[in-house]
């Protein structure tokens, strides 16, 4: 069973909540909680490296605060640069950029 940082079972987010990252050769889907749940590399038709999008027990990679947080994100300009800001009760928002 896949658990969230607070120990509860993770519910699969709706597909509309995923950000799309791509370099025109491969693609990744990133959830609002900072988890890459789907990534196929080196090409779109390659097997996925992370597949939690289809199975909660499948692999993923995540970077996010350890405590409760809210996230805000948007694509920068007319690009596939996804800017994500995490806000916590103790400190505002560390951020990361995922580039494609």
N, C-alpha and C positions, 0 to 999 in steps of 0.2 A: 504494500500500500504506500502511495506517495503522500508524504506529510508536508504541510506548510511549515514555515519557521516557528509558528506557535504550537506545533504538534497536532494540528487538526488535519483531517483528510483534505487534500487539495482537489477542488472542483475544476474541471476543465473549462477554461474561459471560452466564450463564443469566438468563432473565427474572426469576426469583425474587430476584436480586441487585439489582434496580433499586428505588429509592425512588420513590414516586408523589407528585407535588405538583400541587395543583389549587386553583383559586378558584371552582369550580363552573361556570366558563365555558370554561376552557382547561386543558390538562394538560401536564406534563413528566415524563419518566422520567430519574432521576439514578442513575448507576452508583456503586459503592462507591469508585471512584477519582476521584470528583468531576467526572465528565463528564455533561453533559446531552446524552443521545443521542437524545431524541425530545421535540419540543415543537410543539404545534399551537396556533395563536393567530389570531384572538381567540376562536375557538370550537372545541369538540371535533371538529367535522366539517370544520374548515379544513385546508388542506394543511399538512404539517409544515414547520417552519422548519429544524429539525435532524433528520436521518433516519438517523444512524449505527446505530440499532437494527436497521435492515433491510439496510444496506449499509455495510461498513467504510470505504468511500471517501466516504460522505455526510457532511454537516456535523455539527459538534458544538461545544460550548463547555465549557471546563473551568477549574476553579480548584483547585489542589492544590500541595503542596510540590514543589520541583525535585528533591529527592533521594528515595531509597527511603523508603517510609512504610508504616505500617499505618493502617487507618481503622476507626473505631467509629462507629456511628450508631444513632439511635433517634428515634421520633416523640415529641414532647414532649406529655405528658398525652394527652388525647383529642382531638388536633388533627392537622392536616396540616403542622405545623412539624417539619421534619426536621433534627435536630441531628447534625452530623458533626464528629468529632474526628480529626485527622491526627496521628500520632505518628511522629517521625523519630529517628534515632540521635543527632542533635546537639541536639535541643531539645524533646522533648515534643510538645505538640500545639497548634498554631494551630487555631482552629476557625472555622467559618462556620455561619450558619443560613440555610437557604433557606425563605422564608415563602411561603405560598400564600394 
